[in-house]
Amino acid sequence: MNCPVCSGRAIGKVGVEQFYCWDCCVEFTTQTDKVVIYDLAEDGSLVAWEDPTLAQGASCAVAD
């Protein structure tokens, strides 16, 4: 399986039909004919990419 955003293969399974991409730090769900992509908010909640609150763009926070 490849990530629908970056086409990376570093995919982990989070739940039933839920996956996380370690390359671009997004979570996505797969259904029969649809893929929904989510960004992880600072509080750990999921924000769908179609959501206008995501206007700042997706980011992957990395602690140094």
CHARMM internal coordinates of N, CA and C (Angstrom, degrees):
IC EDIT
DIST 1 N 1 CA 1.4545
DIST 1 CA 1 C 1.5264
ANGL 1 N 1 CA 1 C 108.44
DIST 1 C 2 N 1.3189
ANGL 1 CA 1 C 2 N 116.15
DIHE 1 N 1 CA 1 C 2 N 140.26
DIST 2 N 2 CA 1.4622
ANGL 1 C 2 N 2 CA 122.73
DIHE 1 CA 1 C 2 N 2 CA 177.01
DIST 2 CA 2 C 1.5200
ANGL 2 N 2 CA 2 C 110.21
DIHE 1 C 2 N 2 CA 2 C -114.50
DIST 2 C 3 N 1.3296
ANGL 2 CA 2 C 3 N 115.73
DIHE 2 N 2 CA 2 C 3 N 153.19
DIST 3 N 3 CA 1.4603
ANGL 2 C 3 N 3 CA 121.57
DIHE 2 CA 2 C 3 N 3 CA 177.25
DIST 3 CA 3 C 1.5278
ANGL 3 N 3 CA 3 C 109.44
DIHE 2 C 3 N 3 CA 3 C -68.37
DIST 3 C 4 N 1.3345
ANGL 3 CA 3 C 4 N 117.95
DIHE 3 N 3 CA 3 C 4 N 136.28
DIST 4 N 4 CA 1.4653
ANGL 3 C 4 N 4 CA 120.30
DIHE 3 CA 3 C 4 N 4 CA 179.06
DIST 4 CA 4 C 1.5387
ANGL 4 N 4 CA 4 C 112.89
DIHE 3 C 4 N 4 CA 4 C -72.76
DIST 4 C 5 N 1.3314
ANGL 4 CA 4 C 5 N 117.82
DIHE 4 N 4 CA 4 C 5 N -12.22
DIST 5 N 5 CA 1.4649
ANGL 4 C 5 N 5 CA 121.09
DIHE 4 CA 4 C 5 N 5 CA -178.85
DIST 5 CA 5 C 1.5262
ANGL 5 N 5 CA 5 C 111.04
DIHE 4 C 5 N 5 CA 5 C -95.24
DIST 5 C 6 N 1.3438
ANGL 5 CA 5 C 6 N 116.58
DIHE 5 N 5 CA 5 C 6 N -55.24
DIST 6 N 6 CA 1.4704
ANGL 5 C 6 N 6 CA 120.40
DIHE 5 CA 5 C 6 N 6 CA -173.31
DIST 6 CA 6 C 1.5259
ANGL 6 N 6 CA 6 C 113.20
DIHE 5 C 6 N 6 CA 6 C -109.92
DIST 6 C 7 N 1.3103
ANGL 6 CA 6 C 7 N 117.94
DIHE 6 N 6 CA 6 C 7 N -3.95
DIST 7 N 7 CA 1.4692
ANGL 6 C 7 N 7 CA 124.69
DIHE 6 CA 6 C 7 N 7 CA -177.43
DIST 7 CA 7 C 1.5241
ANGL 7 N 7 CA 7 C 112.77
DIHE 6 C 7 N 7 CA 7 C 65.24
DIST 7 C 8 N 1.3260
ANGL 7 CA 7 C 8 N 116.90
DIHE 7 N 7 CA 7 C 8 N 15.47
DIST 8 N 8 CA 1.4606
ANGL 7 C 8 N 8 CA 120.92
DIHE 7 CA 7 C 8 N 8 CA 177.74
DIST 8 CA 8 C 1.5150
ANGL 8 N 8 CA 8 C 111.53
DIHE 7 C 8 N 8 CA 8 C -71.56
DIST 8 C 9 N 1.3343
ANGL 8 CA 8 C 9 N 114.78
DIHE 8 N 8 CA 8 C 9 N 162.22
DIST 9 N 9 CA 1.4623
ANGL 8 C 9 N 9 CA 119.94
DIHE 8 CA 8 C 9 N 9 CA -178.92
DIST 9 CA 9 C 1.5247
ANGL 9 N 9 CA 9 C 112.98
DIHE 8 C 9 N 9 CA 9 C -109.05
DIST 9 C 10 N 1.3279
ANGL 9 CA 9 C 10 N 117.96
DIHE 9 N 9 CA 9 C 10 N 4.52
DIST 10 N 10 CA 1.4686
ANGL 9 C 10 N 10 CA 121.80
DIHE 9 CA 9 C 10 N 10 CA 179.69
DIST 10 CA 10 C 1.5294
ANGL 10 N 10 CA 10 C 109.26
DIHE 9 C 10 N 10 CA 10 C -84.61
DIST 10 C 11 N 1.3202
ANGL 10 CA 10 C 11 N 115.28
DIHE 10 N 10 CA 10 C 11 N 70.62
DIST 11 N 11 CA 1.4570
ANGL 10 C 11 N 11 CA 122.74
DIHE 10 CA 10 C 11 N 11 CA -174.12
DIST 11 CA 11 C 1.5228
ANGL 11 N 11 CA 11 C 109.38
DIHE 10 C 11 N 11 CA 11 C -108.68
DIST 11 C 12 N 1.3278
ANGL 11 CA 11 C 12 N 115.89
DIHE 11 N 11 CA 11 C 12 N 132.75
DIST 12 N 12 CA 1.4570
ANGL 11 C 12 N 12 CA 121.12
DIHE 11 CA 11 C 12 N 12 CA 174.51
DIST 12 CA 12 C 1.5174
ANGL 12 N 12 CA 12 C 109.74
DIHE 11 C 12 N 12 CA 12 C -116.86
DIST 12 C 13 N 1.3226
ANGL 12 CA 12 C 13 N 115.29
DIHE 12 N 12 CA 12 C 13 N 149.29
DIST 13 N 13 CA 1.4625
ANGL 12 C 13 N 13 CA 119.68
DIHE 12 CA 12 C 13 N 13 CA 179.84
DIST 13 CA 13 C 1.5225
ANGL 13 N 13 CA 13 C 108.93
DIHE 12 C 13 N 13 CA 13 C -90.36
DIST 13 C 14 N 1.3341
ANGL 13 CA 13 C 14 N 116.42
DIHE 13 N 13 CA 13 C 14 N 127.09
DIST 14 N 14 CA 1.4610
ANGL 13 C 14 N 14 CA 122.97
DIHE 13 CA 13 C 14 N 14 CA -177.93
DIST 14 CA 14 C 1.5277
ANGL 14 N 14 CA 14 C 110.42
DIHE 13 C 14 N 14 CA 14 C -99.35
DIST 14 C 15 N 1.3082
ANGL 14 CA 14 C 15 N 116.82
DIHE 14 N 14 CA 14 C 15 N -38.03
DIST 15 N 15 CA 1.4579
ANGL 14 C 15 N 15 CA 122.05
DIHE 14 CA 14 C 15 N 15 CA -178.57
DIST 15 CA 15 C 1.5158
ANGL 15 N 15 CA 15 C 109.05
DIHE 14 C 15 N 15 CA 15 C -163.64
DIST 15 C 16 N 1.3180
ANGL 15 CA 15 C 16 N 115.53
DIHE 15 N 15 CA 15 C 16 N -165.79
DIST 16 N 16 CA 1.4574
ANGL 15 C 16 N 16 CA 120.34
DIHE 15 CA 15 C 16 N 16 CA 178.46
DIST 16 CA 16 C 1.5279
ANGL 16 N 16 CA 16 C 108.78
DIHE 15 C 16 N 16 CA 16 C -65.83
DIST 16 C 17 N 1.3034
ANGL 16 CA 16 C 17 N 115.97
DIHE 16 N 16 CA 16 C 17 N 116.19
DIST 17 N 17 CA 1.4672
ANGL 16 C 17 N 17 CA 123.52
DIHE 16 CA 16 C 17 N 17 CA -178.62
DIST 17 CA 17 C 1.5346
ANGL 17 N 17 CA 17 C 112.87
DIHE 16 C 17 N 17 CA 17 C 58.43
DIST 17 C 18 N 1.3392
ANGL 17 CA 17 C 18 N 118.04
DIHE 17 N 17 CA 17 C 18 N 25.74
DIST 18 N 18 CA 1.4618
ANGL 17 C 18 N 18 CA 123.37
DIHE 17 CA 17 C 18 N 18 CA 176.49
DIST 18 CA 18 C 1.5161
ANGL 18 N 18 CA 18 C 108.86
DIHE 17 C 18 N 18 CA 18 C -122.11
DIST 18 C 19 N 1.3398
ANGL 18 CA 18 C 19 N 115.85
DIHE 18 N 18 CA 18 C 19 N 132.74
DIST 19 N 19 CA 1.4524
ANGL 18 C 19 N 19 CA 121.29
DIHE 18 CA 18 C 19 N 19 CA -175.83
DIST 19 CA 19 C 1.5176
ANGL 19 N 19 CA 19 C 110.66
DIHE 18 C 19 N 19 CA 19 C -136.03
DIST 19 C 20 N 1.3456
ANGL 19 CA 19 C 20 N 116.20
DIHE 19 N 19 CA 19 C 20 N 158.45
DIST 20 N 20 CA 1.4615
ANGL 19 C 20 N 20 CA 122.50
DIHE 19 CA 19 C 20 N 20 CA 178.99
DIST 20 CA 20 C 1.5207
ANGL 20 N 20 CA 20 C 108.35
DIHE 19 C 20 N 20 CA 20 C -128.30
DIST 20 C 21 N 1.3358
ANGL 20 CA 20 C 21 N 116.28
DIHE 20 N 20 CA 20 C 21 N 134.19
DIST 21 N 21 CA 1.4594
ANGL 20 C 21 N 21 CA 120.92
DIHE 20 CA 20 C 21 N 21 CA 177.56
DIST 21 CA 21 C 1.5228
ANGL 21 N 21 CA 21 C 108.91
DIHE 20 C 21 N 21 CA 21 C -99.31
DIST 21 C 22 N 1.3155
ANGL 21 CA 21 C 22 N 117.35
DIHE 21 N 21 CA 21 C 22 N 119.24
DIST 22 N 22 CA 1.4591
ANGL 21 C 22 N 22 CA 122.78
DIHE 21 CA 21 C 22 N 22 CA 179.65
DIST 22 CA 22 C 1.5229
ANGL 22 N 22 CA 22 C 111.50
DIHE 21 C 22 N 22 CA 22 C -76.10
DIST 22 C 23 N 1.3153
ANGL 22 CA 22 C 23 N 118.30
DIHE 22 N 22 CA 22 C 23 N -18.12
DIST 23 N 23 CA 1.4704
ANGL 22 C 23 N 23 CA 121.20
DIHE 22 CA 22 C 23 N 23 CA -179.72
DIST 23 CA 23 C 1.5204
ANGL 23 N 23 CA 23 C 112.00
DIHE 22 C 23 N 23 CA 23 C -78.11
DIST 23 C 24 N 1.3245
ANGL 23 CA 23 C 24 N 118.47
DIHE 23 N 23 CA 23 C 24 N -44.66
DIST 24 N 24 CA 1.4676
ANGL 23 C 24 N 24 CA 120.39
DIHE 23 CA 23 C 24 N 24 CA -177.21
DIST 24 CA 24 C 1.5314
ANGL 24 N 24 CA 24 C 112.80
DIHE 23 C 24 N 24 CA 24 C -116.39
DIST 24 C 25 N 1.3296
ANGL 24 CA 24 C 25 N 117.35
DIHE 24 N 24 CA 24 C 25 N 4.71
DIST 25 N 25 CA 1.4726
ANGL 24 C 25 N 25 CA 123.49
DIHE 24 CA 24 C 25 N 25 CA 172.06
DIST 25 CA 25 C 1.5198
ANGL 25 N 25 CA 25 C 113.80
DIHE 24 C 25 N 25 CA 25 C 59.50
DIST 25 C 26 N 1.3117
ANGL 25 CA 25 C 26 N 117.08
DIHE 25 N 25 CA 25 C 26 N 45.97
DIST 26 N 26 CA 1.4560
ANGL 25 C 26 N 26 CA 121.31
DIHE 25 CA 25 C 26 N 26 CA 173.57
DIST 26 CA 26 C 1.5265
ANGL 26 N 26 CA 26 C 108.82
DIHE 25 C 26 N 26 CA 26 C -122.59
DIST 26 C 27 N 1.3076
ANGL 26 CA 26 C 27 N 114.69
DIHE 26 N 26 CA 26 C 27 N 155.35
DIST 27 N 27 CA 1.4528
ANGL 26 C 27 N 27 CA 120.93
DIHE 26 CA 26 C 27 N 27 CA 173.99
DIST 27 CA 27 C 1.5235
ANGL 27 N 27 CA 27 C 106.96
DIHE 26 C 27 N 27 CA 27 C -110.20
DIST 27 C 28 N 1.3207
ANGL 27 CA 27 C 28 N 116.89
DIHE 27 N 27 CA 27 C 28 N 144.86
DIST 28 N 28 CA 1.4588
ANGL 27 C 28 N 28 CA 119.35
DIHE 27 CA 27 C 28 N 28 CA 178.76
DIST 28 CA 28 C 1.5104
ANGL 28 N 28 CA 28 C 110.06
DIHE 27 C 28 N 28 CA 28 C -144.57
DIST 28 C 29 N 1.3253
ANGL 28 CA 28 C 29 N 113.46
DIHE 28 N 28 CA 28 C 29 N 152.24
DIST 29 N 29 CA 1.4580
ANGL 28 C 29 N 29 CA 120.81
DIHE 28 CA 28 C 29 N 29 CA 176.59
DIST 29 CA 29 C 1.5155
ANGL 29 N 29 CA 29 C 108.19
DIHE 28 C 29 N 29 CA 29 C -114.80
DIST 29 C 30 N 1.3110
ANGL 29 CA 29 C 30 N 114.93
DIHE 29 N 29 CA 29 C 30 N 147.16
DIST 30 N 30 CA 1.4547
ANGL 29 C 30 N 30 CA 119.96
DIHE 29 CA 29 C 30 N 30 CA 178.04
DIST 30 CA 30 C 1.5158
ANGL 30 N 30 CA 30 C 108.97
DIHE 29 C 30 N 30 CA 30 C -116.13
DIST 30 C 31 N 1.3017
ANGL 30 CA 30 C 31 N 115.35
DIHE 30 N 30 CA 30 C 31 N 138.90
DIST 31 N 31 CA 1.4492
ANGL 30 C 31 N 31 CA 122.28
DIHE 30 CA 30 C 31 N 31 CA 173.28
DIST 31 CA 31 C 1.5173
ANGL 31 N 31 CA 31 C 106.64
DIHE 30 C 31 N 31 CA 31 C -129.36
DIST 31 C 32 N 1.2899
ANGL 31 CA 31 C 32 N 117.61
DIHE 31 N 31 CA 31 C 32 N -178.80
DIST 32 N 32 CA 1.4577
ANGL 31 C 32 N 32 CA 121.02
DIHE 31 CA 31 C 32 N 32 CA -174.78
DIST 32 CA 32 C 1.5250
ANGL 32 N 32 CA 32 C 112.76
DIHE 31 C 32 N 32 CA 32 C -52.98
DIST 32 C 33 N 1.3284
ANGL 32 CA 32 C 33 N 117.34
DIHE 32 N 32 CA 32 C 33 N -48.56
DIST 33 N 33 CA 1.4613
ANGL 32 C 33 N 33 CA 119.80
DIHE 32 CA 32 C 33 N 33 CA -174.80
DIST 33 CA 33 C 1.5268
ANGL 33 N 33 CA 33 C 112.43
DIHE 32 C 33 N 33 CA 33 C -126.87
DIST 33 C 34 N 1.3362
ANGL 33 CA 33 C 34 N 117.74
DIHE 33 N 33 CA 33 C 34 N 18.28
DIST 34 N 34 CA 1.4561
ANGL 33 C 34 N 34 CA 119.84
DIHE 33 CA 33 C 34 N 34 CA -172.00
DIST 34 CA 34 C 1.5282
ANGL 34 N 34 CA 34 C 111.03
DIHE 33 C 34 N 34 CA 34 C -151.00
DIST 34 C 35 N 1.3352
ANGL 34 CA 34 C 35 N 115.58
DIHE 34 N 34 CA 34 C 35 N 143.26
DIST 35 N 35 CA 1.4622
ANGL 34 C 35 N 35 CA 122.06
DIHE 34 CA 34 C 35 N 35 CA 173.24
DIST 35 CA 35 C 1.5209
ANGL 35 N 35 CA 35 C 106.98
DIHE 34 C 35 N 35 CA 35 C -122.68
DIST 35 C 36 N 1.3292
ANGL 35 CA 35 C 36 N 117.05
DIHE 35 N 35 CA 35 C 36 N 128.36
DIST 36 N 36 CA 1.4612
ANGL 35 C 36 N 36 CA 121.85
DIHE 35 CA 35 C 36 N 36 CA 177.79
DIST 36 CA 36 C 1.5261
ANGL 36 N 36 CA 36 C 107.58
DIHE 35 C 36 N 36 CA 36 C -112.20
DIST 36 C 37 N 1.3383
ANGL 36 CA 36 C 37 N 116.30
DIHE 36 N 36 CA 36 C 37 N 127.98
DIST 37 N 37 CA 1.4569
ANGL 36 C 37 N 37 CA 122.34
DIHE 36 CA 36 C 37 N 37 CA -176.24
DIST 37 CA 37 C 1.5253
ANGL 37 N 37 CA 37 C 109.01
DIHE 36 C 37 N 37 CA 37 C -105.51
DIST 37 C 38 N 1.3291
ANGL 37 CA 37 C 38 N 116.12
DIHE 37 N 37 CA 37 C 38 N 137.91
DIST 38 N 38 CA 1.4574
ANGL 37 C 38 N 38 CA 122.64
DIHE 37 CA 37 C 38 N 38 CA -178.39
DIST 38 CA 38 C 1.5241
ANGL 38 N 38 CA 38 C 110.24
DIHE 37 C 38 N 38 CA 38 C -126.90
DIST 38 C 39 N 1.3229
ANGL 38 CA 38 C 39 N 115.37
DIHE 38 N 38 CA 38 C 39 N 146.27
DIST 39 N 39 CA 1.4511
ANGL 38 C 39 N 39 CA 121.72
DIHE 38 CA 38 C 39 N 39 CA 170.22
DIST 39 CA 39 C 1.5252
ANGL 39 N 39 CA 39 C 106.75
DIHE 38 C 39 N 39 CA 39 C -101.78
DIST 39 C 40 N 1.3125
ANGL 39 CA 39 C 40 N 117.09
DIHE 39 N 39 CA 39 C 40 N 149.40
DIST 40 N 40 CA 1.4567
ANGL 39 C 40 N 40 CA 120.87
DIHE 39 CA 39 C 40 N 40 CA 177.87
DIST 40 CA 40 C 1.5209
ANGL 40 N 40 CA 40 C 109.32
DIHE 39 C 40 N 40 CA 40 C -91.06
DIST 40 C 41 N 1.3259
ANGL 40 CA 40 C 41 N 116.88
DIHE 40 N 40 CA 40 C 41 N 122.56
DIST 41 N 41 CA 1.4603
ANGL 40 C 41 N 41 CA 121.55
DIHE 40 CA 40 C 41 N 41 CA 177.97
DIST 41 CA 41 C 1.5298
ANGL 41 N 41 CA 41 C 109.02
DIHE 40 C 41 N 41 CA 41 C -77.46
DIST 41 C 42 N 1.3199
ANGL 41 CA 41 C 42 N 116.37
DIHE 41 N 41 CA 41 C 42 N 166.41
DIST 42 N 42 CA 1.4689
ANGL 41 C 42 N 42 CA 121.04
DIHE 41 CA 41 C 42 N 42 CA -178.90
DIST 42 CA 42 C 1.5192
ANGL 42 N 42 CA 42 C 112.59
DIHE 41 C 42 N 42 CA 42 C -59.92
DIST 42 C 43 N 1.3308
ANGL 42 CA 42 C 43 N 117.24
DIHE 42 N 42 CA 42 C 43 N -30.73
DIST 43 N 43 CA 1.4637
ANGL 42 C 43 N 43 CA 120.64
DIHE 42 CA 42 C 43 N 43 CA -179.77
DIST 43 CA 43 C 1.5295
ANGL 43 N 43 CA 43 C 112.62
DIHE 42 C 43 N 43 CA 43 C -85.35
DIST 43 C 44 N 1.3285
ANGL 43 CA 43 C 44 N 117.05
DIHE 43 N 43 CA 43 C 44 N 3.30
DIST 44 N 44 CA 1.4592
ANGL 43 C 44 N 44 CA 121.73
DIHE 43 CA 43 C 44 N 44 CA 177.81
DIST 44 CA 44 C 1.5108
ANGL 44 N 44 CA 44 C 114.63
DIHE 43 C 44 N 44 CA 44 C 91.77
DIST 44 C 45 N 1.3258
ANGL 44 CA 44 C 45 N 117.89
DIHE 44 N 44 CA 44 C 45 N -2.90
DIST 45 N 45 CA 1.4639
ANGL 44 C 45 N 45 CA 120.08
DIHE 44 CA 44 C 45 N 45 CA 179.27
DIST 45 CA 45 C 1.5281
ANGL 45 N 45 CA 45 C 109.89
DIHE 44 C 45 N 45 CA 45 C -79.96
DIST 45 C 46 N 1.3128
ANGL 45 CA 45 C 46 N 115.25
DIHE 45 N 45 CA 45 C 46 N 161.29
DIST 46 N 46 CA 1.4579
ANGL 45 C 46 N 46 CA 121.21
DIHE 45 CA 45 C 46 N 46 CA 179.79
DIST 46 CA 46 C 1.5176
ANGL 46 N 46 CA 46 C 110.20
DIHE 45 C 46 N 46 CA 46 C -97.41
DIST 46 C 47 N 1.3313
ANGL 46 CA 46 C 47 N 116.33
DIHE 46 N 46 CA 46 C 47 N 136.90
DIST 47 N 47 CA 1.4604
ANGL 46 C 47 N 47 CA 122.14
DIHE 46 CA 46 C 47 N 47 CA 178.48
DIST 47 CA 47 C 1.5235
ANGL 47 N 47 CA 47 C 107.11
DIHE 46 C 47 N 47 CA 47 C -123.88
DIST 47 C 48 N 1.3287
ANGL 47 CA 47 C 48 N 116.28
DIHE 47 N 47 CA 47 C 48 N 118.18
DIST 48 N 48 CA 1.4652
ANGL 47 C 48 N 48 CA 120.62
DIHE 47 CA 47 C 48 N 48 CA -179.40
DIST 48 CA 48 C 1.5230
ANGL 48 N 48 CA 48 C 110.20
DIHE 47 C 48 N 48 CA 48 C -64.43
DIST 48 C 49 N 1.3239
ANGL 48 CA 48 C 49 N 117.51
DIHE 48 N 48 CA 48 C 49 N 143.52
DIST 49 N 49 CA 1.4598
ANGL 48 C 49 N 49 CA 121.95
DIHE 48 CA 48 C 49 N 49 CA -178.97
DIST 49 CA 49 C 1.5142
ANGL 49 N 49 CA 49 C 112.20
DIHE 48 C 49 N 49 CA 49 C -61.75
DIST 49 C 50 N 1.3135
ANGL 49 CA 49 C 50 N 119.11
DIHE 49 N 49 CA 49 C 50 N -25.25
DIST 50 N 50 CA 1.4572
ANGL 49 C 50 N 50 CA 121.67
DIHE 49 CA 49 C 50 N 50 CA 178.08
DIST 50 CA 50 C 1.5169
ANGL 50 N 50 CA 50 C 111.41
DIHE 49 C 50 N 50 CA 50 C -74.44
DIST 50 C 51 N 1.3459
ANGL 50 CA 50 C 51 N 116.86
DIHE 50 N 50 CA 50 C 51 N -13.54
DIST 51 N 51 CA 1.4567
ANGL 50 C 51 N 51 CA 122.31
DIHE 50 CA 50 C 51 N 51 CA -176.95
DIST 51 CA 51 C 1.5248
ANGL 51 N 51 CA 51 C 110.42
DIHE 50 C 51 N 51 CA 51 C -71.13
DIST 51 C 52 N 1.3442
ANGL 51 CA 51 C 52 N 119.44
DIHE 51 N 51 CA 51 C 52 N 129.53
DIST 52 N 52 CA 1.4646
ANGL 51 C 52 N 52 CA 121.75
DIHE 51 CA 51 C 52 N 52 CA -178.42
DIST 52 CA 52 C 1.5300
ANGL 52 N 52 CA 52 C 113.75
DIHE 51 C 52 N 52 CA 52 C -65.23
DIST 52 C 53 N 1.3295
ANGL 52 CA 52 C 53 N 118.94
DIHE 52 N 52 CA 52 C 53 N -16.90
DIST 53 N 53 CA 1.4637
ANGL 52 C 53 N 53 CA 120.20
DIHE 52 CA 52 C 53 N 53 CA 178.34
DIST 53 CA 53 C 1.5190
ANGL 53 N 53 CA 53 C 111.53
DIHE 52 C 53 N 53 CA 53 C -71.04
DIST 53 C 54 N 1.3051
ANGL 53 CA 53 C 54 N 117.60
DIHE 53 N 53 CA 53 C 54 N -7.77
DIST 54 N 54 CA 1.4593
ANGL 53 C 54 N 54 CA 121.83
DIHE 53 CA 53 C 54 N 54 CA -179.82
DIST 54 CA 54 C 1.5207
ANGL 54 N 54 CA 54 C 111.39
DIHE 53 C 54 N 54 CA 54 C -96.15
DIST 54 C 55 N 1.3082
ANGL 54 CA 54 C 55 N 118.64
DIHE 54 N 54 CA 54 C 55 N 22.31
DIST 55 N 55 CA 1.4564
ANGL 54 C 55 N 55 CA 123.15
DIHE 54 CA 54 C 55 N 55 CA -176.55
DIST 55 CA 55 C 1.5258
ANGL 55 N 55 CA 55 C 111.95
DIHE 54 C 55 N 55 CA 55 C -61.38
DIST 55 C 56 N 1.3268
ANGL 55 CA 55 C 56 N 118.31
DIHE 55 N 55 CA 55 C 56 N -21.80
DIST 56 N 56 CA 1.4578
ANGL 55 C 56 N 56 CA 121.51
DIHE 55 CA 55 C 56 N 56 CA -178.53
DIST 56 CA 56 C 1.5291
ANGL 56 N 56 CA 56 C 110.86
DIHE 55 C 56 N 56 CA 56 C -74.94
DIST 56 C 57 N 1.2964
ANGL 56 CA 56 C 57 N 118.69
DIHE 56 N 56 CA 56 C 57 N -16.36
DIST 57 N 57 CA 1.4677
ANGL 56 C 57 N 57 CA 122.09
DIHE 56 CA 56 C 57 N 57 CA -179.81
DIST 57 CA 57 C 1.5089
ANGL 57 N 57 CA 57 C 111.28
DIHE 56 C 57 N 57 CA 57 C 96.80
DIST 57 C 58 N 1.3133
ANGL 57 CA 57 C 58 N 115.71
DIHE 57 N 57 CA 57 C 58 N 164.55
DIST 58 N 58 CA 1.4536
ANGL 57 C 58 N 58 CA 121.54
DIHE 57 CA 57 C 58 N 58 CA -178.91
DIST 58 CA 58 C 1.5131
ANGL 58 N 58 CA 58 C 109.45
DIHE 57 C 58 N 58 CA 58 C -82.13
DIST 58 C 59 N 1.3038
ANGL 58 CA 58 C 59 N 114.47
DIHE 58 N 58 CA 58 C 59 N 145.17
DIST 59 N 59 CA 1.4621
ANGL 58 C 59 N 59 CA 118.82
DIHE 58 CA 58 C 59 N 59 CA 177.00
DIST 59 CA 59 C 1.5051
ANGL 59 N 59 CA 59 C 109.57
DIHE 58 C 59 N 59 CA 59 C -143.26
DIST 59 C 60 N 1.2987
ANGL 59 CA 59 C 60 N 116.21
DIHE 59 N 59 CA 59 C 60 N 153.24
DIST 60 N 60 CA 1.4457
ANGL 59 C 60 N 60 CA 122.08
DIHE 59 CA 59 C 60 N 60 CA 178.17
DIST 60 CA 60 C 1.5210
ANGL 60 N 60 CA 60 C 107.52
DIHE 59 C 60 N 60 CA 60 C -117.22
DIST 60 C 61 N 1.3094
ANGL 60 CA 60 C 61 N 116.48
DIHE 60 N 60 CA 60 C 61 N 109.17
DIST 61 N 61 CA 1.4589
ANGL 60 C 61 N 61 CA 120.62
DIHE 60 CA 60 C 61 N 61 CA -178.29
DIST 61 CA 61 C 1.5136
ANGL 61 N 61 CA 61 C 109.64
DIHE 60 C 61 N 61 CA 61 C -78.67
DIST 61 C 62 N 1.3099
ANGL 61 CA 61 C 62 N 116.13
DIHE 61 N 61 CA 61 C 62 N 129.19
DIST 62 N 62 CA 1.4586
ANGL 61 C 62 N 62 CA 121.95
DIHE 61 CA 61 C 62 N 62 CA 179.01
DIST 62 CA 62 C 1.5151
ANGL 62 N 62 CA 62 C 107.91
DIHE 61 C 62 N 62 CA 62 C -123.43
DIST 62 C 63 N 1.3219
ANGL 62 CA 62 C 63 N 116.19
DIHE 62 N 62 CA 62 C 63 N 122.64
DIST 63 N 63 CA 1.4687
ANGL 62 C 63 N 63 CA 119.80
DIHE 62 CA 62 C 63 N 63 CA 179.96
DIST 63 CA 63 C 1.5136
ANGL 63 N 63 CA 63 C 109.47
DIHE 62 C 63 N 63 CA 63 C -82.60
DIST 63 C 64 N 1.3098
ANGL 63 CA 63 C 64 N 116.26
DIHE 63 N 63 CA 63 C 64 N 136.31
DIST 64 N 64 CA 1.4735
ANGL 63 C 64 N 64 CA 121.03
DIHE 63 CA 63 C 64 N 64 CA 177.69
DIST 64 CA 64 C 1.4965
ANGL 64 N 64 CA 64 C 111.86
DIHE 63 C 64 N 64 CA 64 C -91.11
END
COOR INIT
IC SEED 1 N 1 CA 1 C
IC BUILD
